[in-house]
């Protein structure tokens, strides 16, 4: 089994452009996660108010939801690699400006929020093109492994970036984190300079960007496989994935632990996701992926149910490891099937819709679950979310399974 995984990884990295992109993206993601820690730290240092810390985080994440649909439509008209390059360059310039403001002691929390907002818009614009590139950079047979590799890289960076940022802040200063992010962006740009891809072919009778966005939504909703995949993602994002945002309260109120409990459970989620990525590198082809999506969405809902009743930190950690594993399995399999079956002319728009659901679902769910927790206690939203997620898996999952023949076809 392990030999097959190594063989699949070797085969995927034989796609030289994918190998280059993955190397640059891995370093860049470490810088990005470190930057998020740094700007939060700066907001606290400048104000010592939790409101501003939250506002800066909102300024970083919310623009993705707003700009991504437009970015997806443009990604289907222009060179996706060129969009990634330009966005990375602009982001690097924004972080340089932030660094200069710190060195000259002219940074205010208002300027910090504006620069973070600008960077969030740029990163949101980059996201659909970055996601769509995977299918273009590898041979069709290597796509499942390539998407699994992307998931492993993302989750490893989520560990390494904040850890490195914390070390640099303590030993050197917050400016060092910003400098590292600039250098990681420069490395990414240098590595992908050797990649050359053609822009998507011009479409006859091209509509307005607004019309393209609407066409993308209609395409996803009417597709027998992509529609149920997106619907399951949306429902589970609202009802189940949002529990992660409530883990600080869960650690304190349910487990009577503090930051140590939160850190252990957060690490457990990431570890589960990395294990899922490694396991999926050992699979060949698309056969069985649709069933894996439904099974693992169901397993993630059951693990949330177990978390609601976990009597100890270690049982809670086991539940979140299972949850992280099953969420990643379902997510990687869903993205693999979607990228393989979607029409090339729609790839950017469908990936933008995927990104919006991935971000907006948990954001809306965290708000709803937080309100329920204040009214009825923390276990109630966990139980309600798990129940609704199981219902969605039963109803929508059956529709998805009926489309598995089309989704798992060997040609897109």
N, C-alpha and C positions, 0 to 999 in steps of 0.2 A: 504493500500500500504506500509506504513512504517513498519507495523507488519510483512509483508512478507519479507522485507529487513532484519529486525532484525533476523527473523527465518532463512533466508538463511545464514547470517553471523554466527549465532550460529552453524548451521549445518556444515559450512566450518571449523570452528575452533574446531569442535569435532574431526577432523583429527589432532591428537596430534602432529605429526611430522610437519605438516604445521603450526600449531600454534607456535611451537618452532622456526621454520625457519623464520617465519614472524616477531616474536619479535626480534630475533637477527639481521635480515636483516634491520629492521626499524632503529635500533640504529646505525648500520654500515653505512647506507645510509646518516644519519645525519652527521656522521663523514666524509664521502666521500665528500659531498657537502661543508662542512666547510673547508676541506683540499684544495679544488679547489680555494676558496677565499684566503686562507693563502699563497699558492704558488704564486698566482698572486701578492699579496701584497709584498711578499719577493722579487720577480723579480723587482718590482718597487722600493723598498727600496734600493736594491743593485745597480741599474743602473739609475733610474729615466728616463728610455727610454721606450716608448710604444712598440718599436720593440721587446724588450726582453719579455715584458708582453705577447705580441701576440705569440712569439716563444714558450714560456713555455706552453701556452694554447694549441698550436698546438702539442707540444710534449706529452701532456696529452691525447688528443683525437685521433690523427691520427693513433697511433699504433693499436687501436681497428679495424680499417678497414683492416690493413695488417695481423694481427695475428688471427683474429676471424675465417676465413674459416678453417685454420689448427686446431684451437681449437675445432671447431664443429665436424671435422672428428675424433679427438681423444676422444671427449665426447661420441661418439657412440661406442667406443672400451673399455673405462675404466669407473671406478666408477665416476659418475658425482659429487657425494657428496665429494669424496676424492679430486677431482680436485678443488672444491670450497674451501675446508679446506686448501689445500697446497697453493693455490693462496692467500688466505686471510693471511696466516702466512707469506708468502714472502712480501706481501704488508706492513704488520705491521713492518717487519724488515727494509724495505726501509725507512719508516717514522721515525723509531727509529734512523736510521743512519742520516737522515736529522736533527732531533732534536739535536743529539750530535754535529753535525757540527755547528749548531747555537750556542749552549752553549760554544763550544770551540773557537768560532769566526774564524772558518776556512772555512765557506761557501762562495763560489763564485757563480756568476750567471751561469757559465759553469757547475759546479757541480750540482747546482739546476736543470738545464735543463736535465742533464743526469739522475738524480734520478727520476725526473718526467717522463721522457721517459721510464725508467725501470718499474715504477709503472703503466704507461699506458699499457705497454705490458702485465703485469701480470693481470690487470683488464680486458683487452681485451680477454685474454686467459680464464678467469673465466666466461665471460658473457654467452656463449652458455650453459654451464653446469648449471649455475644459473637459466636461463630461462627455461631449459628443466625440472628442478626439480619440478616445480609446478604441472605438469601433474602426476608425480610419487607420490607426497606427499598427493594427495587428491583422493577421490572417483570420478569417471567420472562425476556423476551428480553435483558435487560441483565445477567443473573446471571453469565455467563462473564466479561464485562468487569469487573464489580464484584469478583469473586474475584481476578482478575488485579491489580486496583488494590490490594486488600488485601495481596497478596504483595509488590508493589513498595514499599508503605508500610512493611511489616514489615522488609524487607531494607534499605531506606534508613535506617530508625531504628536498625537494628543497626550501621550505620556511624556515624551522627551521634551517637547516644547515648554510646557509649564515648569517642569523640573529644572531645565536649564535656565529659564527666566528667573526662577526663585534664587538659584545659585548666583547668577550674575547680579541681581539686585542687591543681595546681601554682601557680596565680595567686591563688586566694582561700582555698581550704581545702575539705575534704571536706564541711563543712556546706553549702556553696553548692550542691553536687550534690543534697543532700536537699531544700533549699529549692526548687530548680528542679523536682524531682519533685512536691512538694506543689503548686506553682503549675500544673504541667502537668495534674495531676488536677483542680484547681479549674477550669481552662479546659475540660477535657473535660466536666465536670459542667454547666458553664454553657452550653456549646454544645448538648448533647443535651437540655437542659431544654425546648426547643421541640418535641421529638419526642414524639408521643403515639400509643401502640399499645395495642390491646386484649390482655388475657390470653388464652392458649389456651382454647378452649371446654371446659367440664367434660365428662368422659367418663362415660358410664353404667357403673355397676358398677366404679368405680375400685378398683384393687388397692392393696396396700401398696407402699411405695417399693421394697422388695426385689423384689417381684414385677414391678414396672415395669422394674427394671434387668435382670432375667432375660429379660423379654419383649423388651427392646431388643437383647440379645445374640442371642436366637433369631431375631429379625427380620433382623438383619444376616447371620447365618450361613446362613439359608435363602433369602435374596434372591439371584436368579441373577446380578445385577450387583454389588450392594454386597458380598456375601460374597467374591468373588474380588478386588475392589479392596482390601478390608481385609486379606486374606491376603497379597497382594503387598506391601502396605505393611509388614506385620509382618515378613515374611521379609527384605525388603530393608533394613528398619530395623535388624534384628539383624546381618545378614551384610554390609551394605555401608555404610549411612549412618554407622555407628559409627567409620569410619576417621577422621572429622574430629577425634575426641577424641585420636587418636594422631599428629596432625600435628606437635606439638612434638617427639616422639621421632623422627619421620620426617625432620624438618628437620635435627636434630642428627646422627643416626646414618647416614642414607642419603645426604643431600645435603651433610653436613659444614657446615651453616649453623646460625645461631643464631636469635635473635628476628627478624632481618630476613627470613629465609626463611619463617618462620611467618606474619609479617605479610603478605607478598606473596601467599602461597597462600590465607590467610584472606580477603584482599580479592578474590582471584580467584573464590572460591566465591560471595561476595556479588554480585560483578559479573555472574557467569553467571546467578544467580537473577533479578536485576533485568532483564537482557536477555530472559529467558524471559517475565517478566510483560509487558514492553513488546510482545514479539512476539505474545502471546496477545490483547492488546487489539485487534489488527487482524483477529481472526477473528470471523465471524458465526455464531451458532447453535451447535448441539451436534454436528452431523455431523462425523465423523472424530475426535472426542475420545477415543473408546475405543481406537482404533488408536494415537493419540498417547501414551496411557498406556503401552501395551505397548512401543512403539518406544523411548520415552525411558527407561523402566526398564531396557530392554536396553542402551541407550547408556550409561547411568550405570554399569552393571556392567562394560562394556567399558572405560570411562574409568578405573575403579579398577584393572583389569588393566594398562592402560598406565601408571598411576601407579606400580605395583609395580616396573616396569622402567625408569622414567624416569631417564636418566643425568645430568640437569642440572636446576637450579632452574627454568629457563624452560620446559622440556618438562613438568616436573611441574606448573607453574602452568597451562600449556595444558590438561593433563589435568583439573585441578580446576575450571577455568572450564567445560569441557565437562560435568563432573560436576555443578557447581552449576546450570548451565542445564538439563540433562536432569532432575535431581531436581525442580527447581521446575516444569518443564513437566508432568511426571507428577503432581506434587502438586496443582497448580492444576486440571489437567484432572480428576483423581480427585475433588477436592472439588466441582467444578462438577457433574459427573455425579451424585455422591451427593446433593447438596442438591436437584437438580432432580427426582430420581426418588423420594426418600424420602417416606413419608407424613408429612403435617404433624404428626400426633399423635406421631410418633416422632423428629422432627427433633432435639430437644435430646439425646435419648439416643444417637442415631447420631453426632452431633457430639462427644459426650463420649467415645464409643468411639474415634472418629477421633483425638481429642486424646491419649487414653491410649496408643494404639499409636504415635503420633508421638513421644511422650516415652519410653515404656518400652522400645520396640524398640532405639533407639540406646544407652540406658543399659545394657541387658543385653548388647548386642553389644560395647560398649566394654570391659566386664568380661571377656568371653570372648576378644576379640581381644588385649587386653592380656596375658592369661595365655598365649595361644599365642605372642605375640611374645617373651615372656621365655624360653619353652622352645625355640622354633625360629627365632627371628629375625623381624624386622619384616615382611619380604616375605611370609612364609608366611600370616599371617592375611589379608593383602590378596588373595593368590591364592585362598585357600580361600573367602573372602567373595565374590569375583567369580564363582567357579565355581558356588557354591550359588545366587547371585542369578540367573545365567544359566539354571540349571536351573529355578528358580521361574518365570522369564519364559516359558520354553518350555512348562511344564506348566500353570501357572495362567493364563498369558497366553492360551492357546488357549481355556480355559473362559470367560475374560472376553470374548474376541472373539465367542464364540457368543451372548453376551448383549447385543451392541452395539445391536441393533434396539430392545430394550426400554429400554436406557440412554439412547439418543439420540432417544427419542420427543419430539415437540414439546410434549406436555403431561405433567406429572408424574403 
